[in-house]
Amino acid sequence: MTAAAASATPSAARAAAPSTARSAATSTGASAVDKGVGPLLRGWREQRRVSQLELALRADSSARHISFVETGRSRPSEEMVLRLAEHLDVPVRDRNALLLAAGYAPRYPETPLDDPALDALREGVERLIQGYEPYPAFVVDATYNVVAANRGIAMLLDTVPEHLLAPPLNAMRLTLHPEGLAPRIRNLREWRGHLLAQMERDIALRRSEPLRALYEEVAAYPYPAEDSSGSENESDEGPGETVPYFALPMQIEHDGRVLSFISSISTFNTPMDVTVAELAIETLLPADPATVKYLQSLMS
């Protein structure tokens, strides 16, 4: 990994990440006021495939009242807006939009990640991912911009060209770009499908236009060139015993070896800040003994 990429661990990428999210919040808030809270709540309810009666039962209300709210015949209280949003699993950013549309002040702040108020959180996350070394770990925001990463990630990115390492680093771009990690991923078809499906779920949950634009960009990337046999780069264990993987691994070539990783993603429980709500910590767990042995050898 070059010095430009290493700066993403953690300060430079951290400074670059929140601006897109803030601009998205501004436009969301403005459009929410124009639409009114009723249509917005109905949209979330229909997206979650919940009937008015089912939502009413969950929120200790009545189907009649839910109907009146959605049609604009009744203005919900601030408490009711938040209760309905909770039962519809509305993201924190969009709960602010619902409150604005109902005529109330936003409840959840959006604190820049480099703000002193988040010092304890930031330092804790950095200790967490550094403690995970030599295994790769990183932190992304709502549009998969990398805001912190450890040396395990630096090891995987050591052959990525400079132009892809310019801030803000984007995890999806780095992984799927034909000049990024994609040519080295042995099971690219499966791993690409997994990542695109993950982004589709996030888009459905968050209704984020920046995230949709990123999805359209990376989904349009061409596959790397075929090898001399005319086949796409596919998983090939080579000689030896086949490993019984317990989840879909990312199998990636590195320094003449094939390393296998299982991805695990963690988020914060009951966040009260938009920035914190949109952070995700992704760790890459070694999926076979050979990968464990190789990564541990890097520490000696």
PEZI-V865419 format. One line per field, one symbol per residue. psi: psi as a letter, one per 40 degrees, with the letter a starting at -180 (. if undefined). burial: + if it has 9 or more other ideal C-beta (glycine too) atoms within 8 Angstrom, else -. Layout:
# PEZI-V865419
psi->???
burial->???
This chain:
# PEZI-V865419
psi->hiddddeegedddddededddddddddddddddddidddddddddddefhidddddddefaiddddddddeeehhiidddddddddeefhiddddddddddeeiiidhighideiddeddddddddddddeeieiiiihiadffhheiiaedddddeeehiddeehihhhdddddeheebdddehdfddddddddddddddddddefhdddddddddddehiiiiiadeeiihihhdaiihhhgieihihhhhhfeihihihhhhiihhfiehddddeihhhihhheidddddddddde.
burial->+--+++++++--++-+++-+++-++-+++-+++--+++++++-++----+-+--++--+---+-++++++-----+-+-++++++-++-+++++++++++++-+-+++-++-+----+---+--++-+++-++++++++++++++++++++++++++--+---++-+-++++++++++-+++-+++++-+++-+++--++-++--+-+-+++-++-++--+-++--------++----------+---++++++---++++++---+---+-++++++++++++++++-+++-+++----
